[in-house]
Structure formats: structure tokens, C-alpha cells
Amino acid sequence: MQTSRRLFYSISFISFIGPFLSTGLTIALPQVAAGFGVPAEQVSWVVTAYLIGTASLLLPLGKFADVYGRRRVYAAALMAFAICTLAAAFAPSLSSLIACRLLQGAALAAVYVTYMPLLLTTTDEQHQGLTLGTAVALTYLGLTLGPVLGGFLTGLFGWRSIFIISALVTGGAWLLVCTLRQEWYGTAAPFVNAVSSALCISGVGIFLYGLSAYAEHSWPVWLGLALLVCFIVHERYSRHPLLPLFLFRNRVFSFSSLAALIQYSATYAITFLLSLYLQLVLGLTPAKAGFVLLSQPVMMALLSRRSGHLADLYGSRLIASAGLAITAVGLAGLAWAPQVELPGIVAFLVLTGIGSALFGAPNNAAIMGSMKEQFQGTAASILALVRHAGQSMSMALVTLVFAQMTLVVTPYTAAVLTAVHVSFLFLAGFCVLAMIASWQR
């Protein structure tokens, strides 16, 4: 099998299994909480720890892969992810599960900063949008099957089986590339800046942790912000920066990245919110709740490849901005559950799925296409960083809302309803801001 084909199939596997693990585990969170005997909102840290581990290491690992080889780092990351995932399957406590998720996120960060440059390097320029659209479609297929298969596996074998299946598929992805010898490097700095890496990891990690723990103590947010300011100042004057600030002079790159940050802040928490609502309020089983949530990602999977092709033909600005407008309508509709019956929830999920599909592949193609080849690894790191930072902000918002609502609203089901309503209103507002940023590119 050709090297390009082996890389493509391996990346296809991990593009599917990462999102599958995310949504499959989210649908099982009420069962995870019951198994460990903790409140349902407390297991949000199972999701948040993974996001923090990924976001804080993306930039350093992107530079590390540029220097020491993208294929080598990608293969090592797959092995590490498989091991951490298998360990999570046998976690004896919530704290150990959260620790495994943090390590999972760190391993997956190395995957995210390498797979897109590897795809672009091994694909001719005329088909790059189509290839990226295929990868995004597989990502959305993982999102699609995650709630259904996750609910099915949880009902039959328990939530730990989700980790076991994910570890096996990741092992298959590693086998496809472990014997490859061809290597690809970046052409920027000849080494990884240690000071930049330390400031980036600590600043991003502490800031995102502080957002999620803001209801308990606010000082980590301000400490994280201070470290991030130090990081930006250091990058401004560094001869070999981890984050080349001049990249943001590119209008397409900067506004597309901003739109991605806000869009992920607006959409990531949908599955978490509706998983709690459908199971704790409506009393649906994990499998039935998974079938309801299927309506959003199935549209993303069906339309993402086509939207990537449309971006090749007509450009990304109009398509991505229209997708954000559609997503905002869907989120605003979801805010009115339970006044909206179950068929209405499905309809609004379909709208958010269509909108996300129209936004995802065109926006990714705009970001990567706006960079010269030597900076595509850095661009992929920044894209992954804004994605996971947005996802972390999304979870931090709903965690904060739930913490406040459970303090002032009783009974618990009423607090969940109020938190879902308020959270979706915030998310719809975020999506409008993302649309404005997308149009400004």
C-alpha cells in the first residue's frame, strides 16, 4: 500500500475515533456519575480535563513535530493515546478517570497538530479541500455514531466498553503507520523554545481550569491570563517564537480562527446539555437519548464533504457565514425545551447540524489555504488550539451556569431545565458573534 494511502486510512481512523469517544462518553456521563456516586454536573470534569490537556500542549507539540518529524510524532501519539484510553477503561475512581482523560488529551494534541499537515503534504493542491472535507466528514461520522453506539454499549456492557473499543481502533491506526520510514519536517525554528512552551502550557492550562472552576475560586483565571500576557510579550520579542504573531496580520487567517473559536464555544456543549436533559428530565435511556442526538451529527457527516467541495469552487466566506446563521437559529430553538416537544428538539438539532457542516470544512480550508507551506504545521496547531479552547470555554460556561442554578433553583430537575435554557441562550448569542467574525474575513 502506498505511503499516502496508509496515512490517509490511519488519519481516517483517528478522525473518527476521537469524536466517537467524545460524544459516546458524553451520552454515558449520567451512568458514570451514578457508578462513582457523584452529582451529574461533577462529571463534566471528565470532558473538561481532556480539553485542557489537549489545548495546553497544541502549540509546543506542533513545533516539536516540525523539528523532530511529523510522521514520527503522529505514530508515537497514537500509541500513547491507545494506552491512556485502555487505562481509562479500568479507572477505579472518578479522579483517576479524570487523570487518564488529561493524558488522553495530551496524546491527542500531538495527533491534531500532525494529521492535517500530513494530509496536505501527501495530497495534490487541486484536491486538498476535498480531502480535508473527507476528514471532517469522518469526524462528524464519529460524532454521529458516538451517541448511538455509546448509548448502546453503555446499556449492554457499561460505559467502560466505550474506552476499550476506542483503544482497539486507535491501535489499528497505529499499525498502519508504525512501519513507515518517510518523514516530513517543518522549515521554521530549528528547536523548540523552552520558555515559550512553559508559558504557553501553564498559561492555557491554568486559564482553562480557572474558567471551569470559577464558581469555586476565581484566582486561577487571573493567574492564567497573566501568564498568557507574558507569553504574548515573550513571543513578540523572541527570535524563534512558538506562536509567530505576524501570522495574524493575514486577515483571512485571523478572522477565520476567531470565527472557529467562537463557533466551538457555541456548539460543543450541545451534546452534554441535551444528554442531561433527555436522561435526567425526560427519563430516556442512554440508547434512546443517543438516537435523538443522532439528528445533529448525521447532517454534519452527510454535508461536510460537499461543503468542502463548494469551498474549493466558490470560496469559504459566504458558505461558512450562512452556516453560522443557521446554527444560531437552531441553538435559539433548543433554548425553549421543554416547551418544544421532542420532534421540535430533533428539528432544531438538524438545523445546528446543517449549519455546522456548512461552516466546518470551508473554514478549515480557508485557514490552511491562507498559509504558506512552511507555516502549515503552525497553522494546524493554532486551528486545533482555538477549537479546543472554544470547546473548553463552552464546557466552562455550562458548568458555571449549572453550579449557579443548582444553588438557587429547586428541585434538581427544575435546576437542570433552567440551566439548559440559560446555556442555550448564551450559545446562540456566541454563534451570532462567530457569524460576524466569519463575514469580516
C-alpha positions in Angstrom: 0.0 0.0 0.0 1.3 3.5 -0.9 2.5 5.7 1.9 -0.2 8.3 1.1 -2.9 5.7 1.3 -1.7 4.3 4.6 -1.5 7.8 6.1 -5.0 8.6 4.8 -6.5 5.4 6.2 -4.8 5.9 9.6 -5.9 9.5 9.8 -9.4 8.4 8.8 -9.5 6.0 11.8 -8.4 8.6 14.3 -10.6 11.3 12.8 -13.5 9.0 13.5 -12.5 7.6 16.9 -11.6 10.9 18.6 -15.1 12.4 18.1 -16.8 9.0 18.7 -15.1 8.7 22.1 -16.1 12.3 22.9 -19.8 12.0 22.2 -20.1 8.4 23.1 -18.7 9.1 26.6 -20.8 12.3 26.9 -24.0 10.2 26.5 -22.8 7.9 29.2 -21.9 10.6 31.7 -25.1 10.1 33.8 -24.1 6.5 34.2 -20.5 7.4 35.0 -21.9 9.7 37.8 -24.1 7.0 39.1 -21.3 4.5 39.1 -19.0 6.7 41.1 -21.8 8.1 43.3 -21.2 11.8 42.4 -23.6 14.6 41.2 -24.2 14.6 37.4 -22.7 18.0 36.8 -19.5 17.0 38.6 -18.6 14.5 35.8 -18.3 17.5 33.4 -14.6 17.4 34.5 -14.3 14.1 32.6 -14.8 16.2 29.4 -13.1 19.3 30.6 -9.8 17.6 31.7 -9.4 16.1 28.2 -9.9 19.5 26.6 -7.4 21.2 28.9 -4.8 18.5 28.3 -5.2 19.0 24.5 -5.4 22.8 24.4 -2.4 23.5 26.6 0.0 21.3 24.6 -1.0 22.0 21.0 1.5 24.8 20.2 4.5 23.2 21.8 3.8 19.8 20.2 3.2 21.4 16.8 6.7 22.9 16.9 8.1 19.7 18.3 6.6 17.8 15.3 8.1 20.3 12.9 11.5 19.8 14.3 11.6 16.1 15.0 9.3 14.8 12.3 5.5 14.9 11.9 5.1 11.2 11.0 7.2 10.1 13.9 5.3 12.3 16.4 2.0 11.2 14.9 2.8 7.5 15.3 4.0 7.9 18.9 0.9 9.9 19.8 -1.3 7.2 18.5 0.4 4.6 20.7 0.2 6.9 23.8 -3.5 7.6 23.1 -4.3 3.9 22.9 -2.5 3.1 26.2 -4.2 6.0 28.0 -7.6 5.0 26.6 -7.2 1.4 27.8 -6.1 2.7 31.2 -9.3 4.8 31.4 -11.4 1.7 30.8 -10.2 0.3 34.2 -10.1 3.6 36.2 -11.2 2.7 39.8 -12.3 6.2 40.7 -13.5 9.5 39.2 -10.2 11.2 40.0 -8.2 8.5 38.2 -10.6 8.7 35.2 -10.1 12.4 35.1 -6.3 11.9 35.2 -6.5 9.4 32.3 -8.6 11.9 30.3 -6.0 14.6 30.9 -3.3 12.3 29.5 -5.6 11.3 26.6 -5.9 14.9 25.7 -2.1 15.4 25.8 -1.6 12.5 23.4 -4.4 13.6 21.1 -2.9 17.1 20.9 0.1 15.5 19.1 -2.3 13.8 16.6 -4.2 17.1 15.9 -1.0 19.1 15.1 0.3 16.5 12.7 -2.5 14.9 10.8 -3.6 17.9 8.8 -0.1 18.8 7.5 0.4 15.2 6.7 -2.8 15.1 4.7 -1.9 18.3 2.8 1.7 17.2 2.1 0.5 13.9 0.5 -2.4 15.4 -1.4 -2.2 17.4 -4.7 -3.3 21.1 -4.4 -6.5 20.7 -6.5 -7.9 18.1 -4.2 -6.9 19.4 -0.8 -10.3 20.9 0.0 -12.0 17.6 -0.9 -9.5 15.6 1.2 -10.0 17.9 4.2 -13.7 17.7 3.7 -13.4 13.9 3.9 -11.5 14.1 7.1 -14.1 16.5 8.5 -16.9 14.2 7.3 -15.3 11.2 9.2 -15.0 13.4 12.2 -18.7 14.2 12.0 -19.4 10.5 11.4 -17.7 9.8 14.7 -19.9 12.5 16.3 -22.9 10.8 14.6 -22.4 7.3 15.8 -21.0 8.3 19.2 -24.3 8.9 20.9 -26.0 5.9 19.3 -23.2 3.4 19.8 -22.2 4.9 23.1 -25.7 4.6 24.4 -25.9 1.0 23.0 -22.6 0.0 24.5 -23.4 1.6 27.9 -26.7 -0.1 28.1 -25.3 -3.6 27.3 -21.7 -3.6 28.6 -21.3 -0.4 30.7 -19.5 2.9 29.9 -16.0 1.3 30.2 -16.6 -0.6 26.9 -16.5 2.7 25.0 -12.9 3.1 26.0 -12.0 -0.4 25.1 -13.4 -0.1 21.6 -11.7 3.2 21.1 -8.3 1.8 22.2 -8.6 -1.1 19.7 -9.4 1.2 16.8 -6.5 3.5 17.7 -4.2 0.6 17.8 -5.3 -0.2 14.2 -4.5 3.3 13.2 -1.0 3.0 14.7 -0.3 -0.3 12.9 -0.9 1.4 9.6 1.9 3.9 10.1 4.3 2.3 12.6 6.5 0.8 9.8 6.6 3.9 7.6 10.1 5.5 7.2 9.4 8.5 5.1 9.5 11.7 7.2 8.2 15.3 6.9 9.5 18.3 8.8 8.6 22.0 9.1 11.1 24.6 8.0 10.7 27.2 10.8 12.7 27.3 14.0 15.5 24.7 14.4 14.5 23.9 18.0 11.5 24.1 20.4 11.6 27.3 22.5 11.5 26.1 26.2 10.5 29.4 27.7 7.7 29.8 25.2 6.5 26.3 25.8 6.5 26.7 29.6 4.5 29.9 29.4 2.1 28.5 26.9 1.4 25.2 28.7 0.9 26.9 32.1 -1.0 29.9 30.8 -3.5 28.0 28.7 -3.9 25.1 31.2 -4.4 27.4 34.3 -6.7 29.8 32.4 -9.0 27.0 31.1 -9.0 25.3 34.5 -9.9 28.6 36.1 -12.9 29.1 33.8 -14.4 25.8 34.7 -13.7 26.2 38.4 -14.7 29.9 38.6 -17.7 29.2 40.8 -15.3 27.8 43.5 -12.4 30.2 43.2 -11.5 32.9 40.6 -7.8 33.4 41.1 -6.7 30.7 38.5 -8.4 32.7 35.8 -6.4 35.8 36.6 -3.1 33.9 37.0 -3.7 32.2 33.7 -4.4 35.5 32.0 -1.2 37.0 33.4 0.8 34.0 32.2 -0.8 34.3 28.7 0.1 38.0 28.6 3.7 37.1 29.5 3.6 34.5 26.7 2.4 37.0 24.1 5.1 39.6 25.1 7.8 36.9 25.0 6.7 35.8 21.6 6.7 39.4 20.4 10.5 39.7 21.0 11.6 36.1 20.6 13.9 35.2 17.7 12.3 31.8 17.5 8.7 32.2 18.7 6.4 29.3 19.4 3.5 31.4 18.1 4.6 33.7 15.2 2.4 36.7 15.8 2.9 38.0 12.3 0.6 35.2 11.0 -2.3 37.2 12.4 -1.6 40.0 10.0 -3.3 37.7 7.5 -6.9 38.8 7.6 -8.3 35.5 6.3 -6.3 33.5 8.9 -7.1 35.8 11.9 -10.8 36.2 11.3 -11.3 32.6 10.3 -9.5 31.5 13.5 -11.6 33.9 15.6 -14.8 32.5 14.0 -13.7 29.0 14.8 -13.0 29.9 18.4 -16.5 31.4 18.9 -18.3 28.7 16.9 -16.8 25.9 19.0 -17.7 27.8 22.1 -21.3 27.9 20.9 -21.8 24.3 19.8 -19.6 21.9 21.8 -21.8 21.8 24.9 -24.9 20.8 22.9 -24.5 17.1 23.5 -23.6 17.5 27.2 -26.7 19.7 27.8 -29.1 17.5 25.9 -27.7 14.3 27.4 -28.5 15.5 30.9 -31.9 16.9 29.8 -33.1 13.8 27.9 -32.0 11.3 30.6 -32.5 13.2 33.9 -35.6 15.2 33.0 -37.4 13.2 30.3 -36.2 9.8 31.6 -34.9 8.4 28.3 -32.5 5.5 28.3 -28.9 6.2 27.1 -29.7 4.4 23.8 -32.9 6.4 23.1 -31.2 9.7 24.1 -28.4 8.7 21.6 -30.9 8.3 18.8 -32.3 11.7 19.5 -28.9 13.3 19.5 -28.1 11.5 16.2 -30.0 14.0 14.2 -27.3 16.7 14.6 -24.1 15.0 13.6 -25.7 12.9 10.9 -26.3 16.1 8.9 -22.7 17.2 9.6 -21.4 13.9 8.3 -23.6 14.0 5.2 -22.9 17.6 4.2 -19.3 18.3 5.3 -17.6 16.7 2.2 -19.9 18.6 -0.1 -19.3 21.9 1.7 -15.6 21.4 1.4 -16.0 20.9 -2.4 -18.2 24.1 -2.5 -15.4 25.9 -0.8 -13.0 24.8 -3.5 -15.3 26.2 -6.1 -16.8 29.4 -4.5 -14.6 30.3 -1.5 -15.5 30.0 2.1 -16.8 33.3 3.3 -20.4 33.1 2.2 -20.9 29.4 2.9 -19.3 29.4 6.4 -21.2 32.6 7.4 -24.5 31.2 6.3 -23.8 28.0 8.2 -23.3 30.1 11.4 -26.6 31.9 10.9 -28.4 28.6 10.6 -26.7 27.2 13.7 -27.7 30.3 15.7 -31.4 29.6 14.8 -31.1 26.0 15.9 -29.5 26.9 19.2 -32.1 29.6 19.9 -34.8 27.0 19.3 -33.2 24.5 21.7 -33.3 27.1 24.5 -37.1 26.6 24.8 -37.1 23.0 25.8 -39.4 21.6 27.3 -41.9 24.0 25.7 -40.6 22.5 22.4 -41.6 18.8 22.1 -39.2 16.1 21.3 -39.8 16.3 17.5 -39.0 20.0 17.7 -35.8 19.3 19.5 -34.8 16.9 16.7 -35.7 19.6 14.1 -33.5 22.2 15.8 -30.7 19.7 16.1 -30.9 19.1 12.4 -30.5 22.9 11.8 -27.4 23.0 14.0 -26.0 20.0 12.1 -26.6 21.7 8.7 -25.1 24.9 9.9 -22.0 23.3 11.5 -21.4 21.3 8.3 -21.5 24.4 6.2 -19.1 26.1 8.5 -16.5 23.4 9.4 -14.7 22.3 6.2 -14.8 25.7 4.4 -13.4 27.5 7.4 -10.7 24.9 7.9 -9.8 25.1 4.2 -9.6 29.0 4.5 -7.3 28.8 7.5 -4.9 26.2 6.0 -5.1 27.7 2.5 -4.1 31.2 3.7 -0.7 29.9 5.0 2.5 29.1 3.1 3.6 25.5 3.3 6.3 26.2 5.9 3.7 27.6 8.3 1.0 25.0 7.8 2.1 23.0 10.8 1.9 26.1 13.0 -1.5 26.9 11.4 -2.8 23.4 12.2 -1.6 23.9 15.8 -3.4 27.2 16.1 -6.6 25.8 14.5 -6.6 22.9 16.9 -5.9 25.3 19.8 -8.8 27.6 19.0 -11.0 24.5 18.6 -10.2 23.1 22.0 -10.1 26.4 23.7 -13.6 27.1 22.3 -14.7 23.7 23.5 -13.3 24.3 26.9 -15.0 27.7 27.1 -18.3 26.0 26.1 -18.0 23.5 28.9 -16.8 26.1 31.4 -19.9 28.2 30.6 -22.4 25.4 31.2 -20.5 24.2 34.3 -20.8 27.7 35.7 -24.4 28.0 34.8 -25.2 24.6 36.3 -23.3 25.5 39.5 -25.4 28.7 39.9 -28.7 27.2 39.0 -28.4 24.2 41.4 -27.7 26.7 44.2 -30.8 28.9 43.7 -33.4 26.6 42.0 -35.1 23.5 43.4 -35.9 20.7 42.8 -32.9 19.4 40.9 -34.9 18.7 37.7 -36.1 22.3 37.7 -32.5 23.5 38.1 -31.4 21.3 35.1 -34.3 22.8 33.0 -33.3 26.4 33.9 -29.6 25.7 33.3 -30.4 24.2 29.8 -32.5 27.3 28.9 -29.9 29.9 30.0 -27.0 28.0 28.5 -28.6 27.7 25.0 -29.4 31.4 25.0 -25.8 32.2 25.7 -24.6 29.7 23.0 -27.0 31.2 20.4 -25.5 34.7 21.1 -22.0 33.3 20.7 -22.9 31.9 17.3 -24.1 35.3 16.1 -20.7 36.8 17.1 -19.0 34.0 15.2 -21.1 34.9 12.1 -19.9 38.5 12.3 -16.2 37.4 12.6 -16.6 34.9 9.7 -18.1 37.6 7.4 -15.3 40.0 8.2 -12.6 37.7 6.7 
